[in-house]
Structure formats: C-alpha cells, structure tokens
Amino acid sequence: MFEIDRMKRLYGNKIRIKTGLEFGIQKHTIPDFQRLFERYAFDFIILSIHQVENQEFWTQDFQRGRSQKEYQQRYYEEMLAVVRDYKDYSVLGHMDLIARYDLAGVYPFEKVRPVIEDILRIVIADGKGIEVNTSSHRYGLTDTMPSANILKLYRDMGGRIITIGSDSHKPEHLGAYIRETQALLKSLGYKQFCTFEHMRPIFHDL
C-alpha cells in the first residue's frame, strides 16, 4: 500500500492509480478481513468464496466425499452466510466459481436458484454489485461466470451494479474479453456497467 501511495504522488497528474484487493473470505475469517479493510483506504474490493471449511475447490478437497448436490448447496450457503455478516466490499466476484471445478458437470440452476435469490436479495439491498469474470473464456467453460441465468436473475431482481474483470494472472490476460462481455451484458438487457472509486460505483453506458 505504501508503494502505491508513492506511485500516486509520483505520477498523480499523469495516470490514475487505484487501490483494490480481492478478499477470499470464509465465514470464520470475516474478522481478519474486517481488520484489513479498516487499516487501508480502498477504491474497490471484490468479495469471493475460494474455500469452504478451509478446503480448496481446485484440488477437489471440498468436493471429495460429498455428492454434487451437497457441495453445490454448501458452497452457496457459505456465500449467503458471508454476505449476511460482511458488508465492506464492492462486488461479489465470480459468483458461481464452484462450476469451474465441478467434475460432475453442469448442475441444474433451478436447484440452487432459491439460495442464489437469497444472496442477490442481500447484495442488492446492501447497495453492492456482482462481477462478470471473463476467465470463463480462458478456462473453456460452456457458460459465462456467473452464468447467464444468474445475470438475468440479478437484472430481474433490480440489480444494476455490475463490473467486468479479466481475473488476470499473467500480463497477456489483462483486459481479455472485456468488449465481448460488454456486448453480452447489453444483449441481456443491461444498460450500464461500473467501475469504482473510493468504494463508490461509477456508471458507464454500454
């Protein structure tokens, strides 16, 4: 953070440097991230669920020993518990991340729709948003992330705050598929997307 502040002073009138982090929260780690948020000034925070019960999805540790129904439902239950209790974030990131690591295939949306509705109801009421993560292209997924079903549900429930992120882990991934995702959102009935500054959404026409 101190290096970012130095860069802001050095390049202040030439480029805009914003401060953001992705918080990979679990219910029991909320106090740790609350302290981190209170320590620094942020422009943007993505809230993500990368683990449940300290078990990783990509290693299959979380899914192992559970049926597809059990790990899908438990994933969203953890997300619901987090958004009920933690409020210092901007958008909920790659909301159906579990789909990327579901070796059993596509899980029917209608089976998790009720808990997703509960999550989105809180997100919208709290004035937060959701992220469209373009890495679905990179990972060869058959749907967007979150899925088109979730994007339509968020729109239908009155959600307006939506960001686009490329989930870049390499320089060549930076900004990938942003224009394509803007076109997708427009086709789904969205009029605007957002960037953030000082934890406040800034709306841009699609």
C-alpha positions in Angstrom: 0.0 0.0 0.0 2.8 2.4 0.8 4.4 1.8 -2.6 1.0 2.6 -4.3 0.9 5.8 -2.3 4.4 6.7 -3.5 3.4 6.0 -7.1 0.3 8.2 -6.8 2.5 11.0 -5.6 5.0 10.4 -8.4 2.5 10.1 -11.3 -0.5 11.8 -9.8 -1.3 14.1 -12.8 -0.3 11.5 -15.5 -2.1 8.3 -14.7 -4.8 7.3 -12.2 -3.7 4.6 -9.8 -6.5 2.9 -7.8 -6.2 0.6 -4.8 -8.1 -2.7 -4.7 -8.0 -6.2 -3.4 -9.8 -9.5 -3.7 -11.0 -10.8 -0.3 -11.3 -14.6 -0.4 -13.4 -14.8 2.7 -14.9 -17.6 4.6 -17.4 -17.1 7.4 -14.9 -17.7 10.1 -12.3 -15.4 8.5 -14.5 -12.3 8.4 -12.8 -10.6 11.4 -9.4 -10.8 9.7 -10.6 -9.1 6.6 -12.6 -6.6 8.5 -9.3 -5.5 10.2 -7.5 -5.4 6.9 -10.2 -3.2 5.4 -10.1 -0.8 8.3 -6.4 -0.4 8.0 -6.2 1.0 4.5 -8.2 3.2 2.1 -9.5 1.2 -0.9 -11.2 2.1 -4.1 -12.5 -1.4 -4.9 -12.9 -4.7 -3.0 -14.0 -8.0 -4.7 -15.6 -10.4 -2.2 -15.0 -14.0 -3.3 -15.5 -17.5 -1.9 -12.5 -19.5 -2.8 -12.7 -22.1 0.0 -15.3 -23.6 2.3 -14.3 -25.1 5.7 -10.6 -24.3 4.7 -10.9 -26.8 1.8 -9.9 -25.8 -1.8 -12.1 -26.4 -4.8 -9.4 -26.7 -7.4 -7.8 -29.7 -5.5 -11.2 -31.3 -5.1 -10.7 -31.4 -1.4 -14.0 -29.6 -0.8 -16.0 -31.8 -3.2 -14.4 -35.1 -2.2 -16.8 -37.3 -0.2 -19.8 -35.0 -1.0 -22.5 -35.5 -3.7 -22.8 -32.8 -6.3 -26.0 -31.6 -4.6 -24.2 -31.4 -1.2 -21.1 -29.4 -2.4 -23.1 -27.1 -4.7 -25.6 -26.3 -1.9 -22.9 -25.9 0.7 -20.9 -23.5 -1.4 -23.8 -21.1 -1.8 -24.8 -21.5 1.8 -21.3 -20.3 2.8 -21.6 -17.3 0.4 -25.0 -16.4 1.9 -23.6 -16.6 5.4 -20.7 -14.2 4.4 -22.9 -11.6 2.7 -25.2 -11.6 5.7 -22.4 -10.6 8.0 -19.7 -8.8 5.9 -20.5 -5.5 4.2 -17.3 -3.8 3.3 -16.9 -4.8 -0.3 -17.9 -3.6 -3.7 -18.9 -6.6 -5.8 -19.4 -10.3 -5.3 -16.8 -12.0 -7.5 -17.2 -14.9 -10.0 -20.4 -15.9 -8.1 -20.6 -19.5 -9.4 -16.9 -20.3 -9.2 -17.7 -23.8 -8.0 -18.9 -24.6 -11.6 -15.3 -24.3 -12.8 -14.2 -27.2 -10.6 -17.3 -29.3 -10.8 -16.2 -32.6 -12.4 -19.7 -33.9 -12.3 -20.8 -31.4 -15.0 -23.3 -28.6 -15.1 -25.6 -28.5 -12.1 -29.2 -27.5 -12.8 -29.7 -23.8 -12.0 -33.2 -24.3 -10.6 -31.8 -26.5 -7.8 -29.7 -23.7 -6.4 -31.9 -20.8 -7.5 -33.6 -20.3 -4.1 -30.3 -19.7 -2.2 -28.9 -17.6 -5.1 -32.0 -15.4 -4.8 -31.4 -15.0 -1.1 -27.8 -14.0 -1.8 -28.7 -11.5 -4.5 -31.5 -10.0 -2.4 -28.9 -9.1 0.3 -26.4 -7.9 -2.3 -28.9 -5.6 -3.9 -30.3 -4.3 -0.6 -26.8 -3.5 0.6 -26.1 -1.5 -2.5 -23.4 -3.9 -3.6 -22.9 -5.5 -7.1 -21.6 -8.5 -8.9 -18.7 -9.2 -11.2 -18.7 -10.8 -14.6 -15.4 -12.7 -14.7 -14.1 -13.1 -18.3 -11.8 -16.0 -17.4 -14.7 -18.4 -18.4 -13.3 -18.0 -21.9 -9.8 -18.9 -20.7 -11.0 -22.0 -18.9 -13.2 -23.1 -21.7 -16.4 -23.1 -19.7 -19.7 -23.5 -21.6 -21.3 -20.5 -19.8 -20.3 -17.1 -18.5 -19.2 -16.6 -14.9 -21.6 -16.1 -13.3 -23.9 -17.9 -15.6 -26.4 -16.2 -17.9 -29.1 -17.4 -15.6 -27.6 -15.6 -12.6 -27.0 -12.5 -14.7 -30.7 -12.5 -15.8 -31.9 -13.1 -12.3 -29.8 -10.3 -10.9 -31.2 -7.9 -13.6 -34.8 -9.1 -12.9 -34.4 -8.6 -9.2 -33.3 -4.9 -9.8 -29.6 -5.3 -9.7 -27.7 -2.5 -11.5 -24.1 -2.6 -10.2 -22.1 -4.9 -12.4 -18.4 -4.9 -13.1 -16.2 -6.7 -15.6 -13.0 -8.4 -14.6 -10.4 -10.4 -16.5 -9.0 -12.3 -13.5 -5.6 -11.7 -14.8 -2.7 -13.9 -13.5 -0.5 -13.1 -16.5 0.1 -9.9 -18.4 -1.4 -11.3 -21.5 -4.7 -12.0 -19.7 -5.1 -8.3 -18.7 -8.3 -6.9 -20.1 -9.2 -10.0 -22.1 -12.7 -10.3 -23.4 -13.9 -7.0 -21.9 -15.5 -5.8 -25.1 -17.2 -9.1 -25.7 -18.6 -9.1 -22.2 -19.9 -5.6 -22.6 -21.8 -6.8 -25.7 -23.1 -9.8 -23.8 -24.4 -7.6 -21.0 -26.1 -5.3 -23.5 -27.8 -8.3 -25.1 -29.1 -9.4 -21.7 -30.8 -6.0 -21.1 -28.2 -4.2 -19.1 -27.7 -0.5 -19.9 -24.6 0.2 -17.9 -21.5 -1.3 -16.2 -19.5 0.1 -13.3 -16.0 1.0 -12.2 -15.3 2.1 -8.7 -13.6 4.9 -6.9 -13.4 5.4 -3.1 -15.7 2.4 -2.8 -18.4 4.1 -4.8 -19.8 2.8 -8.2 -19.3 4.9 -11.3 -21.7 4.0 -14.1 -20.7 3.9 -17.7 -23.1 3.3 -20.6 -22.7 0.1 -22.6 
